[in-house]
Amino acid sequence: MKLFTSLIIFLMQRFLKEEDRVALRTQHRQEKNRRVADRITAVLLSDKGWSSSNC
């Protein structure tokens, strides 16, 4: 099952453009509100193929 999950993640296409990822990473570093920073982290991880079931 783990191999199947890994294969699905590998085949998933990213939905953010590189410039969007860079902008989000920059905003994440500068964000003082941790709640907003956590949401940015969730978007970036989702773009990499992570989901709440991976945690």
N, CA, C and O atoms as a Tripos MOL2 file, in Angstrom:
@<TRIPOS>MOLECULE
protein
  220   219    55     0     0
PROTEIN
NO_CHARGES

@<TRIPOS>ATOM
      1 N           0.8210   -1.2000    0.0000 N.3       1 MET1
      2 CA          0.0000    0.0000    0.0000 C.3       1 MET1
      3 C           0.8670    1.2670    0.0000 C.2       1 MET1
      4 O           0.5480    2.2530   -0.6640 O.2       1 MET1
      5 N           1.9650    1.2170    0.7560 N.am      2 LYS2
      6 CA          2.8410    2.3960    0.8180 C.3       2 LYS2
      7 C           3.4520    2.6900   -0.5530 C.2       2 LYS2
      8 O           3.5800    3.8520   -0.9380 O.2       2 LYS2
      9 N           3.8280    1.6440   -1.2880 N.am      3 LEU3
     10 CA          4.3770    1.8370   -2.6300 C.3       3 LEU3
     11 C           3.3320    2.4770   -3.5430 C.2       3 LEU3
     12 O           3.6470    3.3780   -4.3210 O.2       3 LEU3
     13 N           2.1010    2.0120   -3.4450 N.am      4 PHE4
     14 CA          1.0110    2.5680   -4.2490 C.3       4 PHE4
     15 C           0.8050    4.0410   -3.9340 C.2       4 PHE4
     16 O           0.6460    4.8520   -4.8470 O.2       4 PHE4
     17 N           0.8060    4.3940   -2.6580 N.am      5 THR5
     18 CA          0.6490    5.7840   -2.2380 C.3       5 THR5
     19 C           1.8040    6.6280   -2.7640 C.2       5 THR5
     20 O           1.5990    7.7460   -3.2370 O.2       5 THR5
     21 N           3.0120    6.0930   -2.6790 N.am      6 SER6
     22 CA          4.1830    6.8210   -3.1830 C.3       6 SER6
     23 C           4.0800    7.0490   -4.6830 C.2       6 SER6
     24 O           4.4490    8.1130   -5.1800 O.2       6 SER6
     25 N           3.5810    6.0550   -5.3990 N.am      7 LEU7
     26 CA          3.4300    6.1770   -6.8390 C.3       7 LEU7
     27 C           2.4040    7.2520   -7.1940 C.2       7 LEU7
     28 O           2.6150    8.0400   -8.1160 O.2       7 LEU7
     29 N           1.3060    7.2800   -6.4640 N.am      8 ILE8
     30 CA          0.2830    8.2940   -6.7130 C.3       8 ILE8
     31 C           0.8520    9.6890   -6.4700 C.2       8 ILE8
     32 O           0.6240   10.6030   -7.2620 O.2       8 ILE8
     33 N           1.5860    9.8490   -5.3830 N.am      9 ILE9
     34 CA          2.1850   11.1480   -5.0740 C.3       9 ILE9
     35 C           3.1700   11.5440   -6.1690 C.2       9 ILE9
     36 O           3.2210   12.7070   -6.5680 O.2       9 ILE9
     37 N           3.9540   10.5780   -6.6570 N.am     10 PHE10
     38 CA          4.9090   10.8540   -7.7250 C.3      10 PHE10
     39 C           4.2100   11.3240   -8.9910 C.2      10 PHE10
     40 O           4.7140   12.1990   -9.6940 O.2      10 PHE10
     41 N           3.0610   10.7510   -9.2810 N.am     11 LEU11
     42 CA          2.3540   11.0710  -10.5140 C.3      11 LEU11
     43 C           1.5270   12.3520  -10.4170 C.2      11 LEU11
     44 O           1.1030   12.8970  -11.4360 O.2      11 LEU11
     45 N           1.3020   12.8210   -9.2150 N.am     12 MET12
     46 CA          0.5010   14.0350   -9.0500 C.3      12 MET12
     47 C           1.2620   15.2440   -9.5900 C.2      12 MET12
     48 O           2.4650   15.3920   -9.3780 O.2      12 MET12
     49 N           0.5420   16.0800  -10.2760 N.am     13 GLN13
     50 CA          1.1610   17.2840  -10.8280 C.3      13 GLN13
     51 C           1.0160   18.4300   -9.8370 C.2      13 GLN13
     52 O          -0.0320   18.5920   -9.2120 O.2      13 GLN13
     53 N           2.0510   19.2080   -9.7000 N.am     14 ARG14
     54 CA          1.9910   20.3710   -8.8200 C.3      14 ARG14
     55 C           1.0400   21.3960   -9.4080 C.2      14 ARG14
     56 O           0.9360   21.5400  -10.6260 O.2      14 ARG14
     57 N           0.3450   22.1090   -8.5250 N.am     15 PHE15
     58 CA         -0.6280   23.0860   -8.9950 C.3      15 PHE15
     59 C          -0.1360   24.5220   -8.8700 C.2      15 PHE15
     60 O          -0.7560   25.4360   -9.4130 O.2      15 PHE15
     61 N           0.9780   24.7330   -8.1590 N.am     16 LEU16
     62 CA          1.5420   26.0730   -8.0390 C.3      16 LEU16
     63 C           2.6870   26.2560   -9.0250 C.2      16 LEU16
     64 O           3.4620   25.3330   -9.2760 O.2      16 LEU16
     65 N           2.7800   27.4440   -9.5700 N.am     17 LYS17
     66 CA          3.9260   27.7740  -10.4120 C.3      17 LYS17
     67 C           5.1150   28.0530   -9.4940 C.2      17 LYS17
     68 O           4.9380   28.3590   -8.3150 O.2      17 LYS17
     69 N           6.3030   27.9470  -10.0320 N.am     18 GLU18
     70 CA          7.5150   28.1740   -9.2390 C.3      18 GLU18
     71 C           7.5140   29.5720   -8.6160 C.2      18 GLU18
     72 O           7.9020   29.7350   -7.4590 O.2      18 GLU18
     73 N           7.0870   30.5620   -9.3640 N.am     19 GLU19
     74 CA          7.0660   31.9310   -8.8290 C.3      19 GLU19
     75 C           6.0710   32.0550   -7.6640 C.2      19 GLU19
     76 O           6.2960   32.8300   -6.7350 O.2      19 GLU19
     77 N           4.9800   31.2940   -7.7180 N.am     20 ASP20
     78 CA          4.0100   31.2980   -6.6120 C.3      20 ASP20
     79 C           4.5980   30.6350   -5.3700 C.2      20 ASP20
     80 O           4.4000   31.1080   -4.2500 O.2      20 ASP20
     81 N           5.3300   29.5210   -5.5790 N.am     21 ARG21
     82 CA          5.9750   28.8460   -4.4480 C.3      21 ARG21
     83 C           6.9940   29.7640   -3.7810 C.2      21 ARG21
     84 O           7.0630   29.8250   -2.5530 O.2      21 ARG21
     85 N           7.7820   30.4760   -4.5780 N.am     22 VAL22
     86 CA          8.7820   31.3980   -4.0340 C.3      22 VAL22
     87 C           8.0960   32.5100   -3.2410 C.2      22 VAL22
     88 O           8.5380   32.8650   -2.1480 O.2      22 VAL22
     89 N           7.0160   33.0540   -3.7970 N.am     23 ALA23
     90 CA          6.2940   34.1310   -3.1120 C.3      23 ALA23
     91 C           5.6970   33.6320   -1.7950 C.2      23 ALA23
     92 O           5.7360   34.3420   -0.7900 O.2      23 ALA23
     93 N           5.1490   32.4250   -1.7930 N.am     24 LEU24
     94 CA          4.5820   31.8840   -0.5580 C.3      24 LEU24
     95 C           5.6600   31.6140    0.4850 C.2      24 LEU24
     96 O           5.4560   31.8860    1.6680 O.2      24 LEU24
     97 N           6.8080   31.0800    0.0570 N.am     25 ARG25
     98 CA          7.9030   30.8470    1.0070 C.3      25 ARG25
     99 C           8.3780   32.1670    1.6220 C.2      25 ARG25
    100 O           8.6530   32.2350    2.8200 O.2      25 ARG25
    101 N           8.4710   33.2020    0.8040 N.am     26 THR26
    102 CA          8.8820   34.5150    1.2980 C.3      26 THR26
    103 C           7.8580   35.0570    2.2880 C.2      26 THR26
    104 O           8.2130   35.5550    3.3560 O.2      26 THR26
    105 N           6.5960   34.9540    1.9220 N.am     27 GLN27
    106 CA          5.5420   35.4290    2.8200 C.3      27 GLN27
    107 C           5.5490   34.6260    4.1210 C.2      27 GLN27
    108 O           5.3370   35.1850    5.1980 O.2      27 GLN27
    109 N           5.7930   33.3220    4.0230 N.am     28 HIS28
    110 CA          5.8250   32.4700    5.2180 C.3      28 HIS28
    111 C           6.9170   32.9290    6.1850 C.2      28 HIS28
    112 O           6.6860   33.0140    7.3910 O.2      28 HIS28
    113 N           8.0940   33.2200    5.6580 N.am     29 ARG29
    114 CA          9.2050   33.6670    6.5100 C.3      29 ARG29
    115 C           8.9190   35.0070    7.1740 C.2      29 ARG29
    116 O           9.3530   35.2460    8.3000 O.2      29 ARG29
    117 N           8.1970   35.8730    6.4900 N.am     30 GLN30
    118 CA          7.9400   37.2150    7.0070 C.3      30 GLN30
    119 C           6.6770   37.2990    7.8620 C.2      30 GLN30
    120 O           6.4630   38.2890    8.5620 O.2      30 GLN30
    121 N           5.8500   36.2700    7.8060 N.am     31 GLU31
    122 CA          4.5500   36.3130    8.4900 C.3      31 GLU31
    123 C           4.7050   36.2500    9.9990 C.2      31 GLU31
    124 O           5.3660   35.3540   10.5260 O.2      31 GLU31
    125 N           4.1050   37.1870   10.6800 N.am     32 LYS32
    126 CA          4.1660   37.2220   12.1400 C.3      32 LYS32
    127 C           3.0190   36.4240   12.7700 C.2      32 LYS32
    128 O           3.1500   35.9040   13.8780 O.2      32 LYS32
    129 N           1.9080   36.3330   12.0610 N.am     33 ASN33
    130 CA          0.7590   35.5800   12.5410 C.3      33 ASN33
    131 C           0.9970   34.0920   12.2470 C.2      33 ASN33
    132 O           0.9730   33.6740   11.0890 O.2      33 ASN33
    133 N           1.2240   33.3040   13.2890 N.am     34 ARG34
    134 CA          1.5640   31.8850   13.1110 C.3      34 ARG34
    135 C           0.4300   31.0940   12.4650 C.2      34 ARG34
    136 O           0.6730   30.1140   11.7600 O.2      34 ARG34
    137 N          -0.7960   31.5160   12.7050 N.am     35 ARG35
    138 CA         -1.9370   30.8220   12.1010 C.3      35 ARG35
    139 C          -1.8920   30.9480   10.5760 C.2      35 ARG35
    140 O          -2.1300   29.9760    9.8590 O.2      35 ARG35
    141 N          -1.5910   32.1340   10.0980 N.am     36 VAL36
    142 CA         -1.4700   32.3670    8.6570 C.3      36 VAL36
    143 C          -0.2640   31.5970    8.1140 C.2      36 VAL36
    144 O          -0.3450   30.9940    7.0440 O.2      36 VAL36
    145 N           0.8460   31.6150    8.8430 N.am     37 ALA37
    146 CA          2.0450   30.8900    8.4090 C.3      37 ALA37
    147 C           1.7690   29.3920    8.3040 C.2      37 ALA37
    148 O           2.2500   28.7360    7.3800 O.2      37 ALA37
    149 N           0.9950   28.8490    9.2450 N.am     38 ASP38
    150 CA          0.6460   27.4290    9.1910 C.3      38 ASP38
    151 C          -0.2150   27.1060    7.9710 C.2      38 ASP38
    152 O          -0.0850   26.0400    7.3710 O.2      38 ASP38
    153 N          -1.0800   28.0250    7.6200 N.am     39 ARG39
    154 CA         -1.9180   27.8040    6.4300 C.3      39 ARG39
    155 C          -1.0800   27.8430    5.1550 C.2      39 ARG39
    156 O          -1.3230   27.0800    4.2200 O.2      39 ARG39
    157 N          -0.0970   28.7340    5.1250 N.am     40 ILE40
    158 CA          0.8120   28.7760    3.9720 C.3      40 ILE40
    159 C           1.5800   27.4610    3.8780 C.2      40 ILE40
    160 O           1.7620   26.9190    2.7880 O.2      40 ILE40
    161 N           2.0270   26.9530    5.0200 N.am     41 THR41
    162 CA          2.7230   25.6690    5.0480 C.3      41 THR41
    163 C           1.8300   24.5640    4.4950 C.2      41 THR41
    164 O           2.2950   23.7130    3.7370 O.2      41 THR41
    165 N           0.5620   24.5720    4.8660 N.am     42 ALA42
    166 CA         -0.3730   23.5630    4.3860 C.3      42 ALA42
    167 C          -0.5210   23.6170    2.8630 C.2      42 ALA42
    168 O          -0.5860   22.5780    2.2070 O.2      42 ALA42
    169 N          -0.5720   24.8130    2.3110 N.am     43 VAL43
    170 CA         -0.6850   24.9630    0.8580 C.3      43 VAL43
    171 C           0.5800   24.4470    0.1750 C.2      43 VAL43
    172 O           0.5030   23.7390   -0.8290 O.2      43 VAL43
    173 N           1.7390   24.8010    0.7180 N.am     44 LEU44
    174 CA          3.0030   24.3510    0.1150 C.3      44 LEU44
    175 C           3.1440   22.8310    0.1890 C.2      44 LEU44
    176 O           3.6020   22.2070   -0.7680 O.2      44 LEU44
    177 N           2.7590   22.2350    1.3040 N.am     45 LEU45
    178 CA          2.8320   20.7760    1.4300 C.3      45 LEU45
    179 C           1.8220   20.0970    0.5160 C.2      45 LEU45
    180 O           2.1140   19.0530   -0.0660 O.2      45 LEU45
    181 N           0.6530   20.6750    0.3860 N.am     46 SER46
    182 CA         -0.3580   20.1340   -0.5170 C.3      46 SER46
    183 C           0.1540   20.1550   -1.9540 C.2      46 SER46
    184 O          -0.0900   19.2230   -2.7210 O.2      46 SER46
    185 N           0.8590   21.2140   -2.3090 N.am     47 ASP47
    186 CA          1.4490   21.3270   -3.6440 C.3      47 ASP47
    187 C           2.4720   20.2140   -3.8890 C.2      47 ASP47
    188 O           2.6540   19.7690   -5.0220 O.2      47 ASP47
    189 N           3.1350   19.7720   -2.8230 N.am     48 LYS48
    190 CA          4.1120   18.6910   -2.9470 C.3      48 LYS48
    191 C           3.4630   17.3100   -2.9580 C.2      48 LYS48
    192 O           4.1400   16.3010   -3.1520 O.2      48 LYS48
    193 N           2.1470   17.2720   -2.7500 N.am     49 GLY49
    194 CA          1.4470   15.9930   -2.7780 C.3      49 GLY49
    195 C           1.0740   15.4560   -1.4100 C.2      49 GLY49
    196 O           0.4980   14.3730   -1.3090 O.2      49 GLY49
    197 N           1.3890   16.1840   -0.3680 N.am     50 TRP50
    198 CA          1.0370   15.7530    0.9810 C.3      50 TRP50
    199 C          -0.4520   15.9600    1.2210 C.2      50 TRP50
    200 O          -1.0880   16.7970    0.5810 O.2      50 TRP50
    201 N          -0.9890   15.1940    2.1420 N.am     51 SER51
    202 CA         -2.3620   15.3890    2.5960 C.3      51 SER51
    203 C          -2.3910   15.1350    4.0900 C.2      51 SER51
    204 O          -1.3880   14.7260    4.6740 O.2      51 SER51
    205 N          -3.5220   15.3730    4.7040 N.am     52 SER52
    206 CA         -3.6150   15.1720    6.1500 C.3      52 SER52
    207 C          -3.4310   13.7020    6.5180 C.2      52 SER52
    208 O          -3.0770   13.3980    7.6570 O.2      52 SER52
    209 N          -3.6600   12.7950    5.5860 N.am     53 SER53
    210 CA         -3.4620   11.3640    5.8680 C.3      53 SER53
    211 C          -1.9780   10.9990    5.9180 C.2      53 SER53
    212 O          -1.6350    9.9250    6.4140 O.2      53 SER53
    213 N          -1.0920   11.8590    5.4200 N.am     54 ASN54
    214 CA          0.3460   11.6060    5.4760 C.3      54 ASN54
    215 C           0.9340   11.8870    6.8500 C.2      54 ASN54
    216 O           2.0470   11.4530    7.1470 O.2      54 ASN54
    217 N           0.2130   12.5970    7.6790 N.am     55 CYS55
    218 CA          0.7300   12.9890    8.9920 C.3      55 CYS55
    219 C           0.5430   11.9010   10.0170 C.2      55 CYS55
    220 O           0.9240   12.0710   11.1740 O.2      55 CYS55
@<TRIPOS>BOND
     1     1     2 1
     2     2     3 1
     3     3     4 2
     4     3     5 am
     5     5     6 1
     6     6     7 1
     7     7     8 2
     8     7     9 am
     9     9    10 1
    10    10    11 1
    11    11    12 2
    12    11    13 am
    13    13    14 1
    14    14    15 1
    15    15    16 2
    16    15    17 am
    17    17    18 1
    18    18    19 1
    19    19    20 2
    20    19    21 am
    21    21    22 1
    22    22    23 1
    23    23    24 2
    24    23    25 am
    25    25    26 1
    26    26    27 1
    27    27    28 2
    28    27    29 am
    29    29    30 1
    30    30    31 1
    31    31    32 2
    32    31    33 am
    33    33    34 1
    34    34    35 1
    35    35    36 2
    36    35    37 am
    37    37    38 1
    38    38    39 1
    39    39    40 2
    40    39    41 am
    41    41    42 1
    42    42    43 1
    43    43    44 2
    44    43    45 am
    45    45    46 1
    46    46    47 1
    47    47    48 2
    48    47    49 am
    49    49    50 1
    50    50    51 1
    51    51    52 2
    52    51    53 am
    53    53    54 1
    54    54    55 1
    55    55    56 2
    56    55    57 am
    57    57    58 1
    58    58    59 1
    59    59    60 2
    60    59    61 am
    61    61    62 1
    62    62    63 1
    63    63    64 2
    64    63    65 am
    65    65    66 1
    66    66    67 1
    67    67    68 2
    68    67    69 am
    69    69    70 1
    70    70    71 1
    71    71    72 2
    72    71    73 am
    73    73    74 1
    74    74    75 1
    75    75    76 2
    76    75    77 am
    77    77    78 1
    78    78    79 1
    79    79    80 2
    80    79    81 am
    81    81    82 1
    82    82    83 1
    83    83    84 2
    84    83    85 am
    85    85    86 1
    86    86    87 1
    87    87    88 2
    88    87    89 am
    89    89    90 1
    90    90    91 1
    91    91    92 2
    92    91    93 am
    93    93    94 1
    94    94    95 1
    95    95    96 2
    96    95    97 am
    97    97    98 1
    98    98    99 1
    99    99   100 2
   100    99   101 am
   101   101   102 1
   102   102   103 1
   103   103   104 2
   104   103   105 am
   105   105   106 1
   106   106   107 1
   107   107   108 2
   108   107   109 am
   109   109   110 1
   110   110   111 1
   111   111   112 2
   112   111   113 am
   113   113   114 1
   114   114   115 1
   115   115   116 2
   116   115   117 am
   117   117   118 1
   118   118   119 1
   119   119   120 2
   120   119   121 am
   121   121   122 1
   122   122   123 1
   123   123   124 2
   124   123   125 am
   125   125   126 1
   126   126   127 1
   127   127   128 2
   128   127   129 am
   129   129   130 1
   130   130   131 1
   131   131   132 2
   132   131   133 am
   133   133   134 1
   134   134   135 1
   135   135   136 2
   136   135   137 am
   137   137   138 1
   138   138   139 1
   139   139   140 2
   140   139   141 am
   141   141   142 1
   142   142   143 1
   143   143   144 2
   144   143   145 am
   145   145   146 1
   146   146   147 1
   147   147   148 2
   148   147   149 am
   149   149   150 1
   150   150   151 1
   151   151   152 2
   152   151   153 am
   153   153   154 1
   154   154   155 1
   155   155   156 2
   156   155   157 am
   157   157   158 1
   158   158   159 1
   159   159   160 2
   160   159   161 am
   161   161   162 1
   162   162   163 1
   163   163   164 2
   164   163   165 am
   165   165   166 1
   166   166   167 1
   167   167   168 2
   168   167   169 am
   169   169   170 1
   170   170   171 1
   171   171   172 2
   172   171   173 am
   173   173   174 1
   174   174   175 1
   175   175   176 2
   176   175   177 am
   177   177   178 1
   178   178   179 1
   179   179   180 2
   180   179   181 am
   181   181   182 1
   182   182   183 1
   183   183   184 2
   184   183   185 am
   185   185   186 1
   186   186   187 1
   187   187   188 2
   188   187   189 am
   189   189   190 1
   190   190   191 1
   191   191   192 2
   192   191   193 am
   193   193   194 1
   194   194   195 1
   195   195   196 2
   196   195   197 am
   197   197   198 1
   198   198   199 1
   199   199   200 2
   200   199   201 am
   201   201   202 1
   202   202   203 1
   203   203   204 2
   204   203   205 am
   205   205   206 1
   206   206   207 1
   207   207   208 2
   208   207   209 am
   209   209   210 1
   210   210   211 1
   211   211   212 2
   212   211   213 am
   213   213   214 1
   214   214   215 1
   215   215   216 2
   216   215   217 am
   217   217   218 1
   218   218   219 1
   219   219   220 2
@<TRIPOS>SUBSTRUCTURE
     1 MET1         2 RESIDUE 1 A MET
     2 LYS2         6 RESIDUE 1 A LYS
     3 LEU3        10 RESIDUE 1 A LEU
     4 PHE4        14 RESIDUE 1 A PHE
     5 THR5        18 RESIDUE 1 A THR
     6 SER6        22 RESIDUE 1 A SER
     7 LEU7        26 RESIDUE 1 A LEU
     8 ILE8        30 RESIDUE 1 A ILE
     9 ILE9        34 RESIDUE 1 A ILE
    10 PHE10       38 RESIDUE 1 A PHE
    11 LEU11       42 RESIDUE 1 A LEU
    12 MET12       46 RESIDUE 1 A MET
    13 GLN13       50 RESIDUE 1 A GLN
    14 ARG14       54 RESIDUE 1 A ARG
    15 PHE15       58 RESIDUE 1 A PHE
    16 LEU16       62 RESIDUE 1 A LEU
    17 LYS17       66 RESIDUE 1 A LYS
    18 GLU18       70 RESIDUE 1 A GLU
    19 GLU19       74 RESIDUE 1 A GLU
    20 ASP20       78 RESIDUE 1 A ASP
    21 ARG21       82 RESIDUE 1 A ARG
    22 VAL22       86 RESIDUE 1 A VAL
    23 ALA23       90 RESIDUE 1 A ALA
    24 LEU24       94 RESIDUE 1 A LEU
    25 ARG25       98 RESIDUE 1 A ARG
    26 THR26      102 RESIDUE 1 A THR
    27 GLN27      106 RESIDUE 1 A GLN
    28 HIS28      110 RESIDUE 1 A HIS
    29 ARG29      114 RESIDUE 1 A ARG
    30 GLN30      118 RESIDUE 1 A GLN
    31 GLU31      122 RESIDUE 1 A GLU
    32 LYS32      126 RESIDUE 1 A LYS
    33 ASN33      130 RESIDUE 1 A ASN
    34 ARG34      134 RESIDUE 1 A ARG
    35 ARG35      138 RESIDUE 1 A ARG
    36 VAL36      142 RESIDUE 1 A VAL
    37 ALA37      146 RESIDUE 1 A ALA
    38 ASP38      150 RESIDUE 1 A ASP
    39 ARG39      154 RESIDUE 1 A ARG
    40 ILE40      158 RESIDUE 1 A ILE
    41 THR41      162 RESIDUE 1 A THR
    42 ALA42      166 RESIDUE 1 A ALA
    43 VAL43      170 RESIDUE 1 A VAL
    44 LEU44      174 RESIDUE 1 A LEU
    45 LEU45      178 RESIDUE 1 A LEU
    46 SER46      182 RESIDUE 1 A SER
    47 ASP47      186 RESIDUE 1 A ASP
    48 LYS48      190 RESIDUE 1 A LYS
    49 GLY49      194 RESIDUE 1 A GLY
    50 TRP50      198 RESIDUE 1 A TRP
    51 SER51      202 RESIDUE 1 A SER
    52 SER52      206 RESIDUE 1 A SER
    53 SER53      210 RESIDUE 1 A SER
    54 ASN54      214 RESIDUE 1 A ASN
    55 CYS55      218 RESIDUE 1 A CYS
